[in-house]
Amino acid sequence: MSDLNWLPRESGLKDHHLWSEDIFSTQAPGVIFEKKPIRDPQGNLVDGLYSAWVTLNNPDQYNSYTTEMVKAVIAGFHRASADSSVVACVFTAVGNKSFCTGGNVKEYAEYYSKRPNEYGIYMDLFNAMVDGILSCKKPTICRVNGMRVAGGQEIGMATDITISSDLAIFGQAGAKHGSAPDGGSTDFLPWMLPTELAMWNCVSCEMWSAYKMFRLGLISKCVPVIKDNGKWVRNPTVHTDSYVADGELVYGEYKSGDAAKTGRDYLKKATIDFELLDKEVDKVIWTYTNLFPGCLIKSIEGIRLKKKFFWDQSKVINRHWLAANMSGEAFLGFNAFNTKKITGTDVIDFIEYRKRLAAGESLDTEMMAAVLATPKE
């Protein structure tokens, strides 16, 4: 019998979502979840098919994620994963300054530091967020609208494809501010970059341009977002043309001296327009739309398995170390950062700290007071 209409069927679709809409919020700090119709190359909307957008909404704190936001990101990727009308999931943020700078340092300093057990529970949520991105049954795209730093870099690297504004910067901050980038960077960077470059990016806390990351293969696309009198202008603070310096071919490095100052001054007045960024996102989604969905996600998960292998090997161990560290160097680093408006610096006195450790002093209140900056007069 060729007609299969005789098979019994239930009417309607079951709801496989674990969370209600209440977990999402258009109020900052929060996470916005929305479905946007697919667009074809001519810009026409495709009825009944969507991309799901999980948008970090905390621009006043550079889209750093609070505990509640972490829970909402998990919910957003699960919702996209369980919705058969969704072709792909886009992970992005509000504004043009930052995609994400990691965990909310105010929350870390004022609540989690000196509470290692609480931070361990928080890290269970963070790990579930990375797991949720890596396990989403839809292709995931990181639309980088600005800084992707620290934990923001880690959750961004968990996605399948990155399309970036050319004003974005990428990097880690852990070793400078009291932590280690064990929320994914120590797992993903050696998989995505040559080992020594992964090492230096991981520990140096240098910020690398979107062009440099594109050249090294960490991101897929890097597009201009400055529009000046109808023309697109590339990031004026970065060398976007190759040149030779000290016998080495250089591309994507930040300018220095007067050229850097001129570029920064131009940026202050520039008009930011994400038209090209969104067109590139639409192109990727359209490609996905015209593929067999089962074959597509199987192919994607075949690649993801390599990233997940390294992540799964260490995420539990790292969770325990990061929790324990909240009573030590993390307390110093996060509180130094959190009080920078009062003290004028966001780091401790590393020289004094190392000297006291070398002398065998314990990490007690007296030492902490000695290495943390005092308020400005």
C-alpha positions as CSV (number, residue, x, y, z in Angstrom):
1,M,0.0,0.0,0.0
2,S,1.6,3.3,-1.1
3,D,-0.8,5.6,0.7
4,L,0.4,6.0,4.3
5,N,-2.6,8.1,5.4
6,W,-4.0,5.0,7.2
7,L,-1.3,5.2,9.9
8,P,-2.7,6.5,13.2
9,R,-1.4,10.0,14.0
10,E,-1.9,12.4,16.9
11,S,-3.2,15.8,16.0
12,G,-0.8,18.7,16.7
13,L,2.8,18.7,17.9
14,K,4.0,17.9,21.4
15,D,5.7,20.6,23.5
16,H,9.3,19.5,24.2
17,H,10.5,22.7,25.8
18,L,11.7,22.5,29.4
19,W,11.3,26.2,30.2
20,S,8.5,28.7,29.8
21,E,8.8,32.0,28.0
22,D,9.2,33.7,31.4
23,I,12.9,32.8,31.5
24,F,13.6,35.3,28.6
25,S,13.4,39.0,29.0
26,T,13.7,42.1,26.9
27,Q,14.8,43.9,30.1
28,A,18.5,44.2,30.8
29,P,20.2,42.2,32.2
30,G,18.6,39.3,30.4
31,V,18.4,37.2,27.3
32,I,16.1,37.7,24.4
33,F,14.8,34.8,22.4
34,E,13.1,35.4,19.0
35,K,12.4,33.6,15.8
36,K,13.1,35.4,12.6
37,P,11.7,34.3,9.2
38,I,14.3,32.9,6.8
39,R,15.3,35.2,3.9
40,D,16.2,34.1,0.4
41,P,19.0,35.8,-1.5
42,Q,16.6,38.3,-2.9
43,G,15.5,39.3,0.6
44,N,12.1,37.6,0.4
45,L,10.7,36.0,3.6
46,V,10.2,32.2,3.6
47,D,6.9,31.4,5.2
48,G,7.0,28.8,8.0
49,L,10.8,28.5,8.4
50,Y,12.9,30.5,10.9
51,S,16.3,31.2,12.5
52,A,16.3,31.3,16.3
53,W,18.2,34.2,17.8
54,V,19.6,34.0,21.3
55,T,20.6,37.5,22.2
56,L,22.6,38.6,25.3
57,N,21.1,41.8,26.7
58,N,23.3,43.5,29.2
59,P,25.0,46.2,27.1
60,D,25.8,48.5,30.1
61,Q,28.1,45.7,31.4
62,Y,29.4,44.7,28.0
63,N,26.9,41.9,27.8
64,S,28.6,40.0,30.6
65,Y,26.4,37.1,31.7
66,T,24.7,36.9,35.1
67,T,23.6,33.7,36.7
68,E,20.1,34.3,35.4
69,M,21.3,35.0,31.9
70,V,23.3,31.7,31.9
71,K,20.1,29.8,32.6
72,A,18.3,31.7,29.8
73,V,21.0,30.9,27.3
74,I,20.6,27.2,28.1
75,A,16.9,27.6,27.6
76,G,17.3,29.4,24.4
77,F,19.5,26.8,22.7
78,H,17.2,24.0,24.0
79,R,14.2,25.8,22.6
80,A,15.9,26.2,19.2
81,S,17.0,22.6,19.2
82,A,13.5,21.3,19.9
83,D,11.7,23.5,17.3
84,S,11.4,21.8,13.9
85,S,10.6,25.1,12.2
86,V,14.0,26.4,13.1
87,V,16.8,26.0,10.5
88,A,19.7,27.5,12.5
89,C,20.4,29.3,15.8
90,V,22.2,32.7,15.9
91,F,24.0,33.6,19.1
92,T,24.6,37.4,19.4
93,A,24.2,40.4,21.7
94,V,22.6,43.9,22.0
95,G,24.6,46.9,20.9
96,N,27.8,47.5,18.8
97,K,30.4,47.5,21.6
98,S,30.5,43.9,22.8
99,F,29.3,40.4,22.1
100,C,30.3,39.2,25.6
101,T,33.1,39.8,28.0
102,G,32.4,36.7,30.1
103,G,30.9,36.3,33.5
104,N,29.6,39.3,35.4
105,V,32.6,40.5,37.5
106,K,30.4,42.4,39.9
107,E,28.5,39.3,40.7
108,Y,31.7,37.3,40.9
109,A,33.4,39.7,43.2
110,E,30.5,40.6,45.5
111,Y,28.8,37.2,45.7
112,Y,30.8,34.2,44.5
113,S,34.3,35.1,45.7
114,K,35.0,33.4,49.0
115,R,32.0,31.2,48.4
116,P,33.6,28.3,46.5
117,N,30.7,25.9,46.9
118,E,28.3,28.5,45.4
119,Y,30.6,29.1,42.5
120,G,30.9,25.4,41.9
121,I,27.1,25.2,41.6
122,Y,27.3,28.2,39.2
123,M,29.9,26.4,37.2
124,D,27.5,23.5,36.7
125,L,25.2,26.0,35.0
126,F,28.1,27.4,33.0
127,N,29.1,23.9,31.8
128,A,25.5,23.2,30.9
129,M,25.5,26.4,28.8
130,V,28.5,25.2,26.8
131,D,27.0,21.7,26.6
132,G,23.7,23.3,25.3
133,I,25.5,25.1,22.5
134,L,27.6,22.0,21.5
135,S,24.5,19.7,21.7
136,C,22.0,22.0,19.9
137,K,20.4,20.0,17.1
138,K,20.6,23.0,14.8
139,P,23.7,24.6,13.3
140,T,24.9,27.5,15.5
141,I,26.3,30.8,14.4
142,C,28.0,33.3,16.5
143,R,27.2,36.8,15.2
144,V,30.0,38.9,16.8
145,N,28.9,42.5,17.2
146,G,31.8,43.6,19.3
147,M,34.3,42.4,21.9
148,R,34.4,38.6,22.4
149,V,36.6,38.3,25.4
150,A,37.2,35.8,28.3
151,G,34.1,33.7,28.9
152,G,32.5,35.4,25.9
153,Q,35.3,34.0,23.7
154,E,34.7,30.5,25.3
155,I,30.9,30.4,24.6
156,G,31.5,31.9,21.2
157,M,34.0,29.2,20.3
158,A,31.4,26.6,21.3
159,T,29.3,27.6,18.2
160,D,29.9,26.1,14.8
161,I,30.5,29.2,12.7
162,T,31.6,32.7,13.6
163,I,30.8,35.8,11.5
164,S,32.3,39.0,13.0
165,S,32.3,42.7,12.8
166,D,35.7,43.9,11.9
167,L,35.7,46.1,15.0
168,A,35.6,43.1,17.3
169,I,38.5,42.1,19.5
170,F,39.1,38.6,20.7
171,G,41.1,37.3,23.7
172,Q,41.3,36.0,27.2
173,A,41.6,37.7,30.5
174,G,41.8,35.0,33.1
175,A,45.5,34.9,34.2
176,K,45.5,38.7,34.6
177,H,42.3,38.9,36.6
178,G,42.5,35.9,38.9
179,S,41.2,32.9,36.9
180,A,42.1,30.5,34.1
181,P,40.2,30.2,30.8
182,D,39.0,26.7,31.7
183,G,35.4,27.3,30.5
184,G,36.4,26.1,27.0
185,S,39.4,28.1,25.8
186,T,42.0,25.6,27.2
187,D,40.0,23.0,25.3
188,F,39.0,24.7,22.1
189,L,42.0,27.0,21.3
190,P,44.5,24.1,20.7
191,W,41.9,22.5,18.4
192,M,41.4,25.7,16.5
193,L,44.8,27.4,16.5
194,P,48.4,26.2,16.2
195,T,49.5,25.0,19.7
196,E,52.0,27.8,20.5
197,L,49.6,30.5,19.3
198,A,46.8,28.9,21.3
199,M,49.2,29.0,24.3
200,W,50.1,32.6,23.9
201,N,46.5,33.7,23.3
202,C,45.4,31.8,26.3
203,V,47.9,33.2,28.8
204,S,49.1,36.6,27.5
205,C,45.7,38.4,27.8
206,E,46.6,40.2,24.6
207,M,43.6,41.3,22.5
208,W,43.7,40.2,18.9
209,S,41.8,41.8,16.0
210,A,39.0,40.1,14.1
211,Y,41.3,40.3,11.0
212,K,44.1,38.4,12.8
213,M,41.6,35.8,14.0
214,F,40.3,35.4,10.5
215,R,43.9,35.0,9.2
216,L,44.6,32.3,11.8
217,G,41.3,30.5,11.0
218,L,39.5,31.0,14.3
219,I,36.6,32.8,12.7
220,S,34.9,32.3,9.3
221,K,34.2,35.8,8.1
222,C,35.1,39.3,9.1
223,V,33.1,42.2,7.5
224,P,33.3,46.0,7.7
225,V,30.6,47.7,9.8
226,I,31.5,51.4,9.5
227,K,29.5,53.3,6.8
228,D,30.8,56.7,5.8
229,N,28.9,58.7,3.1
230,G,27.5,55.5,1.7
231,K,30.8,53.7,1.6
232,W,32.1,50.8,3.7
233,V,35.2,51.6,5.7
234,R,37.4,48.9,7.2
235,N,38.6,49.1,10.8
236,P,41.0,52.1,10.8
237,T,43.0,50.8,13.8
238,V,44.1,47.6,12.2
239,H,46.4,46.8,9.3
240,T,44.0,45.2,6.9
241,D,46.5,45.0,4.1
242,S,49.5,42.6,4.3
243,Y,52.9,44.1,4.8
244,V,56.4,42.9,5.7
245,A,57.9,43.7,9.1
246,D,61.2,42.2,10.3
247,G,61.1,39.7,7.5
248,E,57.6,38.5,8.4
249,L,54.4,38.9,6.5
250,V,51.9,40.7,8.8
251,Y,48.2,41.1,8.5
252,G,45.6,42.0,11.0
253,E,47.9,43.6,13.7
254,Y,46.9,46.7,15.5
255,K,48.5,50.0,14.3
256,S,50.7,51.9,16.7
257,G,51.7,55.5,17.3
258,D,50.0,58.4,15.4
259,A,48.2,55.9,13.1
260,A,46.6,54.2,16.0
261,K,45.5,57.5,17.5
262,T,44.0,58.7,14.2
263,G,42.1,55.5,13.9
264,R,40.7,55.6,17.4
265,D,39.6,59.3,16.9
266,Y,37.8,58.3,13.7
267,L,36.0,55.4,15.5
268,K,34.6,57.8,18.1
269,K,32.6,59.5,15.5
270,A,31.9,56.6,13.1
271,T,28.5,55.3,12.2
272,I,28.1,51.6,12.9
273,D,25.9,49.6,10.5
274,F,25.5,45.9,10.7
275,E,23.9,45.5,7.2
276,L,26.8,43.5,5.8
277,L,27.2,41.4,8.9
278,D,23.5,40.4,8.8
279,K,23.7,39.7,5.1
280,E,26.5,37.2,5.7
281,V,24.5,35.6,8.5
282,D,21.6,35.3,6.1
283,K,23.8,33.7,3.4
284,V,25.0,31.0,5.8
285,I,21.4,30.3,7.0
286,W,20.2,30.1,3.4
287,T,22.9,27.6,2.6
288,Y,21.7,25.5,5.6
289,T,18.1,25.8,4.5
290,N,18.8,24.1,1.2
291,L,20.4,21.0,2.7
292,F,18.8,17.8,4.1
293,P,18.3,18.7,7.8
294,G,19.2,15.2,9.0
295,C,22.4,15.0,6.9
296,L,23.3,18.6,7.9
297,I,23.2,18.1,11.6
298,K,24.9,14.7,11.4
299,S,27.8,16.3,9.4
300,I,28.0,19.2,11.9
301,E,28.0,16.9,14.9
302,G,30.7,14.8,13.3
303,I,32.9,17.9,13.5
304,R,31.6,19.0,16.9
305,L,32.6,15.6,18.4
306,K,36.3,16.6,18.2
307,K,35.7,19.8,20.2
308,K,33.4,18.0,22.6
309,F,36.0,15.3,23.2
310,F,38.5,17.8,24.7
311,W,35.7,19.7,26.5
312,D,34.3,16.6,28.1
313,Q,37.7,15.4,29.3
314,S,38.3,18.3,31.6
315,K,35.1,20.3,32.3
316,V,34.3,18.5,35.6
317,I,37.9,18.8,36.9
318,N,38.1,22.4,35.8
319,R,34.8,23.0,37.6
320,H,36.3,22.0,40.9
321,W,39.5,24.0,40.5
322,L,37.6,27.1,39.5
323,A,35.4,26.8,42.5
324,A,38.4,26.3,44.9
325,N,40.1,29.2,43.3
326,M,37.3,31.5,44.4
327,S,38.9,31.6,47.9
328,G,42.3,32.5,46.5
329,E,43.5,34.4,43.5
330,A,40.0,34.8,42.0
331,F,39.1,36.8,45.1
332,L,42.0,39.1,44.5
333,G,41.6,39.4,40.7
334,F,37.8,39.9,40.6
335,N,37.8,42.4,43.4
336,A,40.6,44.4,41.9
337,F,38.6,44.6,38.7
338,N,35.4,45.4,40.4
339,T,36.9,48.3,42.3
340,K,38.8,49.9,39.5
341,K,36.7,53.0,39.5
342,I,37.6,53.5,43.2
343,T,41.3,52.6,42.9
344,G,42.2,53.6,39.3
345,T,43.5,50.1,38.5
346,D,41.9,46.8,37.6
347,V,44.8,44.5,38.7
348,I,46.7,43.7,41.8
349,D,50.3,44.5,42.5
350,F,51.8,41.4,40.9
351,I,55.3,42.1,42.0
352,E,54.4,42.5,45.6
353,Y,52.2,39.4,45.4
354,R,55.0,37.3,44.0
355,K,57.6,38.6,46.5
356,R,55.3,37.7,49.4
357,L,54.6,34.2,48.0
358,A,58.4,33.7,47.6
359,A,58.8,34.6,51.2
360,G,56.4,31.9,52.2
361,E,53.6,34.2,53.4
362,S,50.1,32.8,53.6
363,L,47.3,34.2,51.5
364,D,45.6,35.9,54.4
365,T,43.8,39.2,54.9
366,E,47.0,41.0,55.5
367,M,48.6,39.9,52.3
368,M,45.4,40.6,50.3
369,A,45.3,44.2,51.7
370,A,49.0,44.6,50.7
371,V,48.5,43.7,47.1
372,L,45.1,45.2,46.4
373,A,45.2,48.9,45.4
374,T,43.9,51.5,47.8
375,P,41.2,54.0,46.9
376,K,42.3,57.2,45.1
377,E,42.3,60.3,47.2
